[in-house]
Amino acid sequence: MNLGDIFLELSIRNVRLNFLRSLLAAIGIVIGVVAITSIGIMGANMTLSVTAELSESGNVIMMTPDSGGGGGSGPGGMGGGSSSDEEDEYIDKTQLRKIEQIATTGENNLVIPLYSASENIEVSGMEGRATIYGIDMNIVPELVDIEDGSMPLSTSGVLVGSTLAERYELKVGSRIKVGDEEVEDDDDIPQFTVRVTGILEEKGMSSDLSTDNAIIMDESLYTGHLGGEYEYDQVNLIAGDIDDIWQLEEDLDYALNYREDEVQIQDSGSMLERISETLGTMTSFMSAIGAISLLVAAVSIFNVMMMSVTERIKEIGILRSIGTRRSEIRKMFLYESMLLGVIGAVIGAIASFIGGYILTYGMIGTTEYFFMPGSLMYIPLGMVIGIAICILSGVYPAYRASCLDPIEALRSE
């Protein structure tokens, strides 16, 4: 048995003799590791989930009226000015015609003009709000999949999203009242009734058309009750070839914004980048809050190690008197702080794996991306941080122990 093993055994013995104190110190590390790791795992899963969902619509260019708040995200910093007419917060028929002309330059490009509004709804006495989309029903099959029922055959037929159907227990044949029962001003929409002919498959987060909590109706039905004919809230262009995205954006920007910015132009890729940056910032902020618990644990470890030095002064004096070097005394106490860190980090890693799985499922609703490297990497990262914090907390107590005068240490009681 070499000398290094003796010092490790002495460290293990001291942890065992002061088990309760050591356990309480290790629990601080457990809490810190769990806080940082679980938050990191949840943030990574959220980012991976959003990325996967938005990537499915990566060939979509979205155009919305420029309300003066900021520009689009196309090449060359397009957008960013004020609208030419603050009252015309819509894409008009002339602008739509320009978009359609540009779309014809490529193969299989599809232009989707749509109306949208958030309106009050009532189903069997239950009231709420939902997004209402007005779209040409001939192109709807290109955009969504129907889980139950069929496309509307009458002017009053609509399609509803899966989340909306579940919330209001909607089925094929159910009736929905849209609008306000009492019209008090010009902004209120007189109530009208539609019938559900189909329930859509769940789509999840989407940059172009969020249908899960929406009602889709034919554009003629929409404008007939909500008004605004040829005043489109959004126009999407689905590129037949994803490699044409940048060129299409440049052409659209030149055609629509060549004098002043009237239309914001963005694709799902730029939106995905901004959302990922936002999620990353939120995760970092929450992890920083979680790191406070590690600072508390570091103080606890520091206190335990200082107490250990004080209690073992005579033992240190004996070791020094038989020729033990100062570096070996330091090693003995660093071993002890490292042991506390390893115990806390291992328990914290196991708890983080279980807690992260539960937290991810509870917050996101799926663990599909939990076992991906980008998610699980936070477990060893949390362990390394926890162990490093413990070792750093033991540096000064170890240094102080090594600097004790052996004669004075032997005299202590």
C-alpha positions, 0 to 999 in steps of 0.5 A, spaced: 500 500 500 503 506 497 502 513 501 497 516 497 492 510 498 493 511 506 491 519 505 485 517 501 483 512 507 484 517 512 479 521 508 474 516 507 475 514 515 474 522 517 467 522 512 465 516 515 466 518 522 462 525 521 457 521 516 451 526 518 455 532 517 458 530 511 451 528 508 448 534 510 454 538 506 453 533 500 446 534 500 447 541 498 451 539 492 446 534 490 441 540 490 445 544 486 447 539 481 439 537 480 437 545 479 443 546 474 442 539 470 434 539 470 434 546 468 439 545 462 435 538 460 429 542 460 431 547 456 435 543 451 429 539 450 424 545 449 429 547 444 430 541 440 422 540 440 421 547 437 427 546 432 424 539 429 417 542 429 419 549 425 424 545 421 418 541 418 416 548 415 423 550 413 421 552 405 415 557 407 416 564 406 411 569 411 409 576 409 405 580 413 403 588 413 409 592 416 406 596 422 412 600 423 415 596 429 421 593 425 423 589 418 423 582 416 429 578 416 430 576 409 437 578 406 440 584 406 437 586 412 430 587 409 425 591 412 425 595 418 422 602 416 415 605 417 409 603 414 407 607 408 400 607 411 399 606 418 391 605 417 392 599 411 395 594 416 394 588 411 396 586 404 392 588 399 390 585 392 395 589 388 401 586 393 398 579 392 398 579 385 406 581 385 407 575 390 404 571 385 408 573 379 414 572 383 412 565 385 411 563 377 418 564 376 420 557 380 416 550 379 411 548 384 411 554 388 404 555 392 402 562 394 397 562 400 393 568 402 389 568 408 385 572 413 386 571 420 382 574 427 382 572 434 374 571 436 369 569 441 366 563 440 361 559 444 360 551 444 354 548 448 354 554 453 362 554 454 365 560 452 372 562 449 376 565 444 379 561 438 384 563 432 379 564 425 383 562 419 379 564 412 383 560 406 381 558 399 378 551 401 381 548 394 388 549 397 387 547 404 389 539 403 396 542 401 396 545 408 393 540 413 391 533 414 384 531 417 384 526 422 376 525 423 371 527 418 372 531 411 373 537 408 367 542 408 361 541 402 357 547 405 358 554 406 357 553 413 362 548 414 369 548 418 375 545 420 377 545 427 384 544 430 385 538 435 386 542 441 380 546 440 376 540 439 379 536 445 377 543 449 370 543 447 369 536 446 367 537 439 365 532 434 364 532 427 357 535 426 358 539 432 356 547 432 360 553 434 357 560 435 362 565 432 362 572 434 359 577 439 352 575 441 351 583 443 354 588 438 356 594 442 360 597 437 363 597 430 369 592 432 364 587 435 362 581 430 355 579 430 354 572 432 354 566 426 354 559 427 358 554 423 358 546 423 364 542 424 365 537 418 372 535 420 378 535 426 385 536 424 391 532 426 395 535 431 400 540 428 404 542 434 408 549 433 408 552 426 411 558 424 406 559 418 399 556 420 398 554 427 392 550 427 391 546 433 387 551 437 384 554 430 378 554 426 379 554 418 373 556 414 373 558 407 375 565 405 368 567 402 365 565 409 370 569 413 369 575 409 362 575 409 361 575 416 368 578 419 369 583 413 376 585 410 375 582 403 382 582 399 385 585 406 389 579 407 393 579 414 398 574 412 401 571 405 405 565 405 409 562 399 411 555 400 417 554 395 417 548 391 425 548 392 428 550 399 434 552 395 430 558 392 428 561 399 433 566 399 432 568 391 425 569 392 426 573 398 430 578 395 425 578 389 419 579 394 423 585 398 424 588 391 417 588 389 414 590 395 419 594 399 422 598 393 420 605 395 419 604 403 417 598 407 410 596 407 411 588 408 415 584 413 418 578 409 421 572 413 422 565 413 422 559 418 429 559 418 430 566 421 424 565 426 427 559 428 434 562 430 431 568 434 426 563 438 433 558 439 436 564 441 431 566 446 430 559 449 438 559 450 437 566 454 432 563 458 435 557 460 442 560 461 438 565 466 434 560 470 441 556 470 444 562 473 439 562 479 440 554 480 447 556 481 446 560 487 444 553 490 451 551 488 454 557 492 450 555 498 453 548 498 460 551 497 460 555 503 457 549 507 463 545 504 468 550 506 465 550 513 465 543 514 473 542 511 475 548 516 471 544 522 475 538 520 482 542 520 480 544 527 478 537 530 484 534 527 490 539 529 493 533 533 493 528 528 496 533 523 501 534 528 503 527 528 503 526 521 508 532 520 512 529 526 513 523 522 515 526 516 509 527 512 510 533 507 505 539 507 503 537 500 501 530 502 497 534 508 494 538 503 492 532 498 489 529 504 484 534 505 483 535 498 481 528 497 476 529 503 472 535 499 473 531 493 469 525 496 464 530 498 463 532 491 463 525 488 458 523 493 453 529 492 455 529 484 453 522 483 446 522 487 445 529 484 446 526 477 441 520 478 436 525 481 437 529 475 436 524 470 429 522 474 427 529 475 429 532 468 425 526 465 419 528 469 420 536 468 421 535 461 414 531 460 410 536 465 413 542 461 413 540 454 409 534 454 414 529 450 420 526 452 422 524 445 428 528 445 430 527 452 435 521 450 439 525 445 446 527 446 444 535 446 440 533 452 444 528 456 450 532 456 448 536 462 448 531 467 456 530 466 456 537 466 453 538 472 457 533 475 463 536 473 461 543 476 459 540 483 465 536 484 469 542 482 466 547 486 467 542 492 475 541 490 475 549 490 472 550 497 477 545 500 483 549 497 484 554 503 482 549 509 487 544 506 492 550 505 491 552 512 492 545 515 499 544 511 501 550 514 500 548 521 506 548 525 507 541 527 510 542 535 504 547 536 499 542 533 502 537 538 500 541 544 493 542 542 488 539 546 
